[in-house]
């Protein structure tokens, strides 16, 4: 009955005004968490009472009138234990209310293999995931498949309606690989979620059609990464994703997402591991290429976007050039060649410190107690701040915009350097 003491504004602009019910009502999308303790007090104002009464798993569902257009309320289910899978609960609520729920038709539809080309592509992806995970002792790897509008009804197992009429990504059971059984629950949670373009590391890789890495995904807020509570719950931190295309399926995109071993936290070691992952993937590419057209040239270098939460709580983005060894060595092996990657990496960085982000549907979420302010507005990749091109000692620096730099993604770094006036 404590919740009766609280009121939530459906027109609020801050997370404190909206609360969980207000967010669900305003966005017309469900929101759930394995444990409310992963929320900050700004995200969940009832946190103190929840801790007192041992409230843990929570699911909030928007309820729509028969037409399915107007949201008339929010149903909130609370539990005194941690909860990972909410599919059965959603099914029961739908049947009990007997109203048109936005996500009802999405409930656990089986993924359909639409053609032989898609089947061949996913089989090749599974081989890549298996080899990479076994070679480098990664706990989990999975594939996100973008769906455009109406096609999602046949291609996902999530009951999240966020994909309705827009581009989103859902995971497929046909191309995932789990080494550590302890993270199986995280994989199950991914099956019930969508990622919209730009959300999480996988969503960001899809947005850029390139590679993306985050040292610790647990520092990203829930609106920018809906699965962050599960990542905290299962202790997953480092995450790498790359967007690929296959000659089997033409313009279809596939986002491969890899989670790094929990103990691999040092910046240089993580980047060294990225190079090894890319080297292993390159050796097993048959029909695949990077979606942006970027090539693994003779110089063995690739661009990777880095996502981090800064000390001030703002998200920062940088573009780094990662050296890829000519042969992949098991990352955990004591005999691994420390010289496989150069001691000094040449890094092209674009520090995008977003002191103010454009608000989208008047929603601003203070996601962390340290004051992280992030909203649904995703920073554009085009026309961004200029990138300081760091050269070796004794040479002058040049400032080149990211838009100009991206024009050279499809070629080798050597050709790009010549075109940009380098040597």
C-alpha positions in Angstrom: 0.0 0.0 0.0 3.0 2.3 0.2 2.7 3.0 -3.6 -0.6 4.8 -2.8 1.5 7.5 -1.2 3.2 8.3 -4.5 2.0 10.2 -7.5 3.8 10.3 -10.9 3.4 12.9 -13.6 2.7 11.5 -17.1 3.9 14.8 -18.5 7.0 15.1 -16.4 10.4 15.9 -18.0 12.7 14.6 -15.3 13.1 11.0 -14.2 12.2 11.9 -10.6 8.8 13.3 -11.8 8.0 10.4 -14.1 9.2 7.4 -12.1 8.8 3.9 -13.5 5.0 4.2 -14.1 5.4 7.6 -15.7 8.1 6.4 -18.1 6.0 3.4 -19.2 2.9 5.5 -19.7 4.8 8.2 -21.6 6.8 5.9 -23.8 3.9 3.4 -24.2 6.5 0.6 -23.7 7.0 -2.0 -21.0 9.9 -1.8 -18.7 11.2 -4.5 -16.4 14.2 -5.3 -14.2 15.5 -8.4 -12.4 15.9 -6.3 -9.2 14.9 -2.7 -8.5 18.1 -2.4 -6.5 19.9 -1.8 -9.8 18.0 1.4 -10.2 19.3 4.7 -8.8 17.0 6.7 -6.6 16.5 9.1 -9.4 15.2 6.4 -11.7 13.1 4.7 -9.0 11.9 7.0 -6.3 10.4 4.2 -4.2 13.8 2.5 -3.8 13.9 3.0 0.0 10.5 1.4 0.5 11.4 -1.4 -2.0 14.5 -2.3 0.0 12.5 -2.2 3.3 9.8 -4.5 1.9 12.3 -6.7 0.0 10.8 -5.8 -3.4 13.1 -7.1 -6.1 11.9 -8.2 -9.6 9.5 -5.6 -11.1 7.5 -5.5 -14.4 5.5 -2.5 -15.6 3.2 -2.9 -18.6 1.3 -0.2 -20.5 -2.4 -1.0 -21.0 -4.2 0.2 -24.1 -7.7 0.8 -25.2 -9.2 -1.6 -27.7 -7.9 0.4 -30.7 -4.4 0.0 -29.3 -3.5 3.7 -29.8 -4.2 5.4 -26.4 -2.5 4.2 -23.3 -5.1 4.2 -20.4 -2.9 3.0 -17.5 0.0 1.0 -16.3 0.0 -2.4 -14.6 2.9 -3.0 -12.2 3.9 -6.5 -10.9 6.3 -6.6 -8.0 8.1 -9.7 -6.6 10.1 -10.5 -3.5 12.7 -12.5 -5.5 15.0 -11.7 -8.5 13.3 -12.5 -11.8 14.9 -13.0 -15.2 12.2 -14.2 -17.5 8.9 -12.3 -17.6 7.2 -14.0 -20.6 4.8 -16.1 -18.5 3.8 -13.1 -16.4 3.1 -11.0 -19.5 1.0 -13.8 -20.9 -1.1 -14.1 -17.8 -1.7 -10.3 -17.6 -2.7 -10.2 -21.3 -5.3 -13.0 -20.8 -6.5 -11.4 -17.5 -7.1 -7.9 -19.0 -8.5 -9.1 -22.3 -7.5 -5.9 -23.9 -5.4 -5.0 -26.9 -1.8 -4.8 -25.6 0.8 -3.4 -27.9 3.2 -6.3 -27.5 0.8 -9.2 -27.3 1.3 -10.4 -30.8 5.1 -10.4 -30.2 5.0 -12.9 -27.3 7.5 -15.6 -28.1 7.0 -16.0 -31.8 9.5 -18.5 -33.2 12.2 -17.1 -35.4 11.7 -18.0 -39.0 14.5 -18.8 -41.4 13.2 -16.8 -44.4 15.5 -18.3 -47.0 18.4 -20.6 -47.7 20.8 -17.6 -47.9 19.9 -16.5 -44.4 20.3 -20.0 -43.1 23.8 -20.3 -44.7 24.8 -16.9 -43.2 23.7 -17.8 -39.7 25.5 -21.1 -39.9 28.7 -19.3 -40.8 28.1 -16.8 -37.9 27.7 -19.7 -35.5 31.1 -21.1 -36.6 32.7 -17.7 -36.1 31.2 -17.3 -32.6 32.2 -20.7 -31.6 35.9 -20.3 -32.7 36.2 -16.9 -31.2 34.7 -17.8 -27.8 36.7 -21.0 -27.5 40.0 -19.4 -28.7 39.8 -16.4 -26.4 37.8 -17.8 -23.5 34.8 -15.5 -23.9 31.8 -16.2 -21.7 29.1 -15.3 -24.3 28.6 -14.3 -27.9 25.3 -13.7 -29.7 23.9 -12.2 -32.9 21.4 -9.4 -33.2 19.4 -9.3 -36.4 17.8 -5.9 -37.4 14.1 -5.9 -38.3 12.5 -3.1 -40.3 8.9 -2.3 -39.3 6.4 -5.1 -39.8 9.0 -7.8 -40.5 9.7 -8.1 -36.8 6.6 -10.1 -36.0 8.2 -13.1 -37.7 11.8 -12.6 -36.5 11.9 -12.1 -32.8 11.0 -13.6 -29.4 10.7 -10.4 -27.5 7.4 -9.1 -26.0 8.8 -5.5 -26.1 6.7 -3.5 -28.6 9.4 -0.9 -29.2 10.0 -2.3 -32.6 6.5 -1.6 -33.8 6.9 0.4 -37.1 10.6 1.1 -36.7 14.0 -0.4 -37.0 15.1 -2.5 -34.0 17.2 -5.5 -33.3 16.4 -8.8 -31.7 18.6 -11.8 -30.9 18.3 -15.2 -32.6 18.9 -18.5 -30.9 20.3 -19.9 -34.1 23.6 -17.9 -33.8 24.6 -17.7 -30.2 27.3 -19.4 -28.2 27.6 -19.7 -24.4 30.8 -20.9 -22.7 30.1 -19.9 -19.1 26.8 -21.4 -18.0 26.5 -18.8 -15.2 25.6 -16.2 -17.8 22.7 -18.2 -19.3 20.2 -16.0 -17.5 21.6 -12.9 -19.3 21.2 -14.7 -22.6 17.6 -15.5 -21.7 17.0 -11.8 -20.8 18.3 -10.8 -24.2 15.7 -12.9 -25.9 13.0 -10.8 -24.2 14.4 -7.5 -25.2 14.8 -5.4 -28.3 17.6 -2.9 -28.9 16.7 0.1 -31.0 19.2 1.7 -33.3 22.0 3.1 -31.2 21.1 1.4 -27.9 23.9 -0.5 -26.3 27.2 -1.6 -28.0 25.3 -3.7 -30.5 22.9 -0.9 -31.4 25.8 1.6 -31.7 27.6 -0.8 -34.1 24.5 -1.1 -36.2 24.2 2.7 -36.3 27.7 3.1 -37.6 27.7 -0.1 -39.6 31.1 -0.6 -38.1 32.8 -2.0 -34.9 32.1 -0.7 -31.4 33.6 -1.4 -27.9 32.7 -0.5 -24.3 35.1 -1.2 -21.5 32.3 -1.5 -19.0 28.7 -1.6 -20.1 27.5 -1.5 -16.5 28.1 2.2 -16.5 25.6 2.9 -19.2 22.1 4.0 -18.2 19.0 1.9 -18.7 17.5 4.1 -21.5 20.7 3.8 -23.5 21.1 0.1 -22.8 17.9 -1.7 -21.6 19.9 -4.8 -20.5 22.2 -2.9 -18.2 20.6 -4.3 -15.0 21.1 -7.8 -16.2 24.8 -7.0 -17.1 25.3 -5.8 -13.5 23.5 -8.9 -12.2 25.7 -11.3 -14.1 28.9 -9.4 -13.8 29.4 -8.7 -17.5 31.5 -5.7 -18.3 33.6 -5.5 -21.5 31.6 -5.8 -24.7 32.6 -5.7 -28.4 30.2 -5.6 -31.4 30.7 -5.5 -35.1 28.1 -5.1 -37.9 28.6 -7.4 -40.9 27.0 -8.2 -44.3 27.0 -11.5 -46.1 27.2 -12.2 -49.8 24.5 -14.9 -49.1 21.9 -12.2 -48.1 22.9 -9.0 -49.9 22.1 -5.9 -47.8 21.0 -7.7 -44.7 22.9 -6.7 -41.6 24.1 -8.9 -38.8 25.5 -7.6 -35.5 27.9 -9.9 -33.7 28.2 -9.2 -30.0 31.0 -10.6 -27.8 31.4 -10.2 -24.0 35.0 -10.2 -22.7 36.1 -12.2 -19.7 35.3 -10.4 -16.4 38.9 -10.1 -15.3 40.0 -8.4 -18.4 39.7 -4.8 -17.3 43.0 -3.0 -18.2 42.6 -0.7 -21.2 45.7 -1.9 -23.1 44.9 -5.5 -22.5 41.4 -5.1 -23.7 42.5 -3.4 -26.9 45.1 -6.1 -27.4 42.3 -8.7 -27.0 40.2 -6.7 -29.5 43.0 -7.1 -32.1 43.1 -10.8 -31.4 39.4 -11.2 -31.8 39.4 -9.4 -35.1 42.3 -11.5 -36.3 40.4 -14.7 -35.4 37.3 -13.4 -37.1 39.2 -12.4 -40.2 40.6 -15.9 -40.6 37.1 -17.4 -40.6 35.3 -14.9 -42.8 34.0 -16.6 -45.9 31.0 -14.7 -47.1 31.1 -11.8 -44.6 32.6 -8.3 -44.7 32.3 -5.3 -42.5 29.0 -3.5 -43.3 30.7 -0.1 -43.7 32.9 -1.5 -46.4 36.0 -1.2 -44.2 38.6 -3.7 -45.3 41.2 -5.7 -43.3 44.0 -4.5 -45.5 47.7 -5.6 -45.5 48.3 -3.0 -42.8 46.1 -5.0 -40.4 44.3 -2.0 -38.9 40.7 -1.3 -38.2 38.6 1.6 -36.8 36.7 0.8 -33.6 34.4 3.3 -31.9 34.9 3.3 -28.1 32.1 4.1 -25.6 32.8 5.1 -22.1 31.1 6.9 -19.2 33.4 9.7 -18.2 34.3 10.7 -14.6 31.6 13.4 -14.8 29.0 10.9 -15.8 28.6 12.0 -19.4 29.0 9.5 -22.2 32.1 9.9 -24.3 32.8 8.5 -27.7 36.2 8.1 -29.4 37.3 6.5 -32.6 40.4 4.4 -32.3 42.6 2.6 -34.8 43.2 -0.9 -33.5 46.2 -2.9 -34.8 45.3 -6.5 -35.8 48.0 -9.2 -35.6 48.6 -11.2 -38.7 47.8 -14.4 -36.7 45.5 -14.8 -33.7 46.9 -16.3 -30.5 44.9 -17.5 -27.6 44.5 -14.5 -25.3 44.9 -16.4 -22.1 47.9 -18.4 -23.1 51.2 -17.7 -21.2 53.0 -18.3 -24.5 51.0 -15.6 -26.3 53.2 -13.3 -28.3 53.3 -10.0 -26.5 54.7 -8.4 -29.7 51.7 -9.5 -31.7 50.4 -6.0 -31.3 52.8 -3.0 -31.2 53.7 -1.5 -27.9 52.5 1.9 -29.1 49.1 2.0 -30.8 48.3 4.9 -33.1 45.0 6.2 -31.9 42.6 8.5 -33.7 40.3 9.9 -31.1 37.2 11.8 -31.3 36.2 13.0 -27.8 32.5 13.7 -28.0 31.6 15.1 -24.6 28.0 15.8 -24.7 27.4 18.5 -22.1 23.8 18.9 -23.3 21.8 16.3 -25.3 18.8 17.1 -27.4 15.7 16.0 -25.5 13.4 13.5 -27.2 9.7 13.4 -26.1 10.5 15.7 -23.2 12.2 12.8 -21.4 15.5 13.2 -19.5 16.7 10.3 -17.3 19.2 10.8 -14.6 20.4 7.2 -14.7 23.1 6.9 -12.0 23.5 8.4 -8.6 26.6 10.1 -9.8 24.5 12.4 -12.0 24.7 10.7 -15.4 22.3 12.5 -17.7 21.4 10.6 -20.8 18.2 10.6 -22.8 16.9 8.8 -25.9 18.5 11.2 -28.2 21.5 9.4 -29.7 24.6 11.5 -30.8 24.9 11.7 -34.5 28.0 10.3 -36.2 28.0 12.9 -39.0 29.3 16.5 -38.8 30.7 15.9 -35.3 33.6 17.7 -33.7 36.9 17.5 -35.4 39.3 14.6 -34.7 42.9 15.3 -33.7 44.9 12.9 -35.8 47.8 11.9 -33.5 50.9 11.2 -35.4 54.3 9.9 -34.3 56.8 12.0 -32.5 58.2 15.0 -34.2 55.4 15.5 -36.7 52.7 18.2 -36.6 49.1 17.5 -35.8 46.2 17.8 -38.3 42.6 18.3 -37.5 40.2 16.2 -39.7 36.5 16.0 -39.3 34.9 12.6 -38.7 32.7 13.1 -41.8 35.9 13.3 -44.0 37.5 10.4 -42.1 34.5 8.2 -42.6 34.8 8.6 -46.4 38.0 6.5 -46.2 36.6 3.6 -44.2 36.1 1.5 -47.2 39.8 1.6 -48.2 43.1 0.9 -46.4 44.6 3.2 -43.9 47.7 3.7 -46.1 45.5 5.1 -48.9 43.6 7.2 -46.4 46.8 8.7 -45.0 48.0 9.6 -48.5 44.6 11.2 -49.4 44.7 13.2 -46.1 48.2 14.5 -46.7 50.0 12.0 -44.5 52.9 9.8 -45.2 
